[in-house]
């Protein structure tokens, strides 16, 4: 069934096919990412009482060691306010410590504390096992192809000149 854009005269508007969300790639990727994140979050959330943003901060600090909140946000692709709230919650739980950057007092360096490292090292095997479980139905070639396709899509979105403007260009 063709429809016309709202607010246009039917005779002037080009008829368009309705968008089927269930076959629209951006929607499908979002649903998959949300389902995967929330399913994994149930495991570590129940055990350690941390949220998805808090886990992403822990994971980023576990990977890189001492970095700024801005760098955590860049790497994890979280908004600065989300990072700030997650860091504050992790500080209250003594999982993360903040140290002033003497070269730039507007920012601080973040690092895992010993309790934070313990939580990180307990969650990492859970996260890896979860990743293996969701990919269990894929053979090695399919896994490599999936990784390659994800990398290509990320590169396309990251390098897209249209990202901040008209997505239809």
Secondary structure, DSSP 8 states (H G I E B T S, - for coil): -EE--TTS-TTTS--EE---GGG-HHHHHHHHHHHHHHHHHHHHHHHH---HHHHHHHHHHHHHSSEEHHHHHHHHT--HHHHHHHHHHHHHTTSEEEEE-TT-TT-EEEEE-HHHHHHHHHHHHHHHHHHHHHTTTS-HHHHHHHHHHHHHHHHHHHT-TTTTS-TT-
